């Protein structure tokens, strides 16, 4: 199990606002990393790969839409735009670039948390239940809490292992190509590094097998040599 809830990247140049958001979200179980500029946000994105980005558009070194473009180049990670720009054209522009939601300043913290929770539930994809849980038999991945369990047994995963499993579980039964997995978990620049997947899938298989006392999930992740990986859909019946 990864300790802590979902990881968030808060990109906001106003320090009091950023501190308020960080302290409030941390208090409600999220793990927050801060950035005050586009450059800081890009570095954080490359190293952390958060579960969700809260993004101000008015940043000192470039427009916040630069962050939207970069995130969308690499992944489908939810983006919640938080901005003082309240004109319709600004909202439409951000949403058309790939942002998922838009909150106008001033904002209520309770509403913001509700929007974050809703986006995280949606991020689990159509395979998730109403609580945002991905379930494959006894294996459960909780997107909001960033937890993975087999029955009552928690599995200790690294952030990359967790992201890899999340992508595969959200596409249960479907073949996910090497390139798609690499772009989603590591980024566009790693699209040709297939050896990363071999190492991390091997680790995932070992950890799942170690936590599964029944042995039913031993062949959960299958390989299509030279193409990609899939999670066997019949695991729903385990």
C-alpha positions in Angstrom: 0.0 0.0 0.0 1.2 3.5 -0.8 0.9 5.6 2.4 -1.4 8.5 2.2 -4.2 9.5 -0.1 -4.2 10.6 -3.8 -1.3 12.7 -4.8 -2.2 16.3 -6.0 -0.1 18.9 -7.7 -1.2 22.4 -6.7 0.2 25.0 -9.2 -0.5 28.5 -7.8 1.8 31.5 -7.8 0.0 33.3 -4.9 1.7 32.0 -1.8 -1.1 32.6 0.7 -3.6 30.9 -1.6 -1.2 28.0 -2.3 -0.6 27.5 1.4 -4.3 27.5 2.2 -5.0 24.9 -0.5 -2.1 22.7 0.5 -2.9 22.8 4.3 -6.6 22.1 3.7 -6.1 19.3 1.2 -3.4 17.7 3.3 -5.8 17.8 6.3 -8.3 15.9 4.3 -5.9 13.0 3.4 -4.4 14.1 0.2 -0.6 14.3 -0.5 0.1 17.7 -2.0 3.1 19.0 -3.8 3.3 22.7 -4.6 4.5 24.6 -7.6 4.5 28.4 -8.1 5.4 28.6 -11.8 5.1 26.7 -15.1 8.7 25.6 -14.8 8.2 24.2 -11.3 5.0 22.5 -12.4 6.8 20.8 -15.3 9.6 19.5 -13.0 7.0 18.2 -10.5 5.0 16.6 -13.2 8.0 14.7 -14.6 9.1 13.5 -11.2 5.9 12.8 -9.3 3.1 12.1 -11.9 0.3 13.2 -9.5 -3.2 11.7 -9.6 -4.7 15.2 -10.2 -3.5 18.7 -11.0 -5.0 21.9 -9.5 -3.9 24.7 -11.8 -4.0 28.5 -11.7 -3.8 29.9 -15.2 -2.1 33.2 -14.3 1.5 32.1 -13.6 4.5 34.4 -13.7 6.7 32.6 -16.3 4.0 31.4 -18.8 0.3 30.9 -19.2 -1.1 28.0 -17.2 -2.5 26.5 -20.4 1.1 25.4 -21.1 0.7 23.0 -18.2 -2.5 21.7 -19.6 -0.9 21.0 -23.0 2.0 19.2 -21.4 -0.1 17.0 -19.1 -2.4 16.1 -22.0 0.6 15.2 -24.1 1.6 12.6 -21.6 -1.6 11.4 -19.8 -5.3 11.7 -19.0 -4.6 12.9 -15.5 -7.5 15.1 -14.3 -6.9 18.8 -14.4 -8.9 21.2 -12.2 -8.4 24.8 -13.3 -8.5 27.4 -10.5 -8.4 31.0 -11.8 -9.6 34.5 -11.4 -10.4 34.6 -15.1 -14.2 34.4 -15.1 -14.9 35.2 -18.7 -16.6 32.4 -20.7 -13.9 32.4 -23.4 -11.1 31.7 -20.9 -13.1 28.8 -19.4 -13.9 27.4 -22.9 -10.2 27.7 -24.0 -8.9 25.8 -21.0 -11.5 23.1 -21.3 -11.0 22.7 -25.0 -7.2 22.2 -24.4 -8.1 19.3 -22.1 -8.8 20.6 -18.6 -11.6 18.6 -16.8 -13.2 21.3 -14.6 -13.0 25.0 -13.9 -13.4 26.8 -10.5 -13.5 30.6 -10.5 -11.8 32.6 -7.7 -12.9 33.3 -5.0 -13.9 29.8 -4.2 -15.1 27.7 -1.3 -12.8 25.0 0.0 -15.6 22.5 0.5 -16.7 22.9 -3.1 -13.1 22.6 -4.3 -12.7 19.3 -2.4 -15.9 18.0 -3.8 -14.7 18.8 -7.3 -11.4 17.1 -6.6 -13.1 13.9 -5.2 -15.5 13.8 -8.2 -12.6 14.1 -10.7 -10.7 11.3 -9.0 -13.7 9.0 -9.1 -14.1 9.7 -12.8 -10.4 9.1 -13.4 -10.7 5.5 -12.4 -12.7 5.1 -15.7 -15.8 3.2 -16.6 -14.4 0.0 -14.9 -14.7 1.7 -11.5 -17.7 1.5 -9.2 -19.5 4.6 -7.8 -17.0 5.0 -5.0 -14.1 5.1 -7.5 -12.8 1.6 -6.7 -11.4 -0.7 -9.3 -12.1 -4.3 -8.5 -10.9 -7.5 -10.0 -12.0 -10.4 -7.9 -10.4 -9.9 -4.5 -8.0 -7.3 -5.9 -9.1 -3.7 -5.1 -7.5 -0.4 -6.2 -8.8 2.7 -4.4 -8.0 5.8 -6.5 -8.9 8.3 -3.9 -6.9 6.7 -1.1 -4.2 5.4 -3.4 -4.4 2.0 -1.8 -4.2 -1.5 -3.3 -5.4 -4.6 -1.5 -6.1 -8.2 -2.0 -8.9 -8.9 0.4 -7.8 -7.3 3.6 -4.1 -7.5 2.8 -2.4 -4.3 1.6 0.1 -4.4 -1.1 3.1 -2.1 -0.8 3.7 -0.5 -4.3 6.0 2.2 -5.5 4.3 5.1 -7.3 5.2 3.8 -10.7 4.0 0.3 -9.9 0.7 1.7 -8.6 0.3 3.8 -11.8 1.0 0.8 -14.0 -1.5 -1.3 -12.2 -4.1 1.4 -12.3 -3.8 1.8 -16.1 -4.1 -2.0 -16.6 -7.0 -2.4 -14.2 -8.9 0.5 -15.8 -8.7 -1.5 -19.1 -9.6 -4.9 -17.7 -9.5 -7.6 -20.4 -8.1 -5.2 -23.0 -4.6 -5.3 -24.5 -2.7 -2.1 -23.5 0.3 -1.5 -25.8 3.8 -0.9 -24.5 3.8 2.6 -25.9 0.5 3.5 -24.2 1.7 2.2 -20.9 5.0 4.0 -21.1 3.4 7.3 -22.0 0.8 7.1 -19.3 3.2 6.1 -16.5 6.6 7.6 -17.5 5.9 10.2 -20.1 6.3 10.7 -23.8 10.1 10.7 -23.7 10.0 7.1 -22.5 7.8 5.7 -25.3 10.5 3.4 -26.6 11.8 2.1 -23.3 10.1 -1.3 -23.3 12.6 -2.7 -20.8 11.0 -0.5 -18.1 7.8 -2.4 -18.5 9.5 -5.8 -18.2 11.1 -4.8 -14.9 8.0 -3.2 -13.3 5.5 -5.8 -14.5 7.7 -8.5 -13.0 7.7 -6.6 -9.7 4.0 -6.2 -9.8 3.5 -9.9 -10.4 5.8 -10.9 -7.5 4.0 -8.5 -5.1 0.5 -9.6 -6.1 1.5 -13.3 -5.8 3.1 -12.7 -2.3 -0.1 -11.0 -1.0 -2.5 -13.6 -2.6 -2.8 -16.5 -0.2 -5.1 -18.4 -2.6 -2.8 -18.2 -5.6 -5.8 -17.3 -7.8 -4.1 -14.1 -9.0 -0.8 -15.6 -10.0 -1.4 -15.1 -13.7 -3.4 -11.9 -13.4 -1.2 -9.9 -15.8 -0.6 -11.5 -19.1 1.9 -10.5 -21.8 1.4 -10.3 -25.6 5.1 -10.5 -26.7 6.2 -7.4 -28.6 2.8 -5.7 -28.2 1.7 -5.1 -24.6 0.0 -6.4 -21.5 -3.5 -7.1 -20.3 -5.2 -8.0 -17.1 -7.3 -11.1 -17.6 -11.0 -10.1 -17.5 -12.1 -13.4 -15.9 -10.3 -12.3 -12.7 -13.7 -10.7 -11.9 -14.8 -14.2 -11.1 -12.0 -15.2 -8.8 
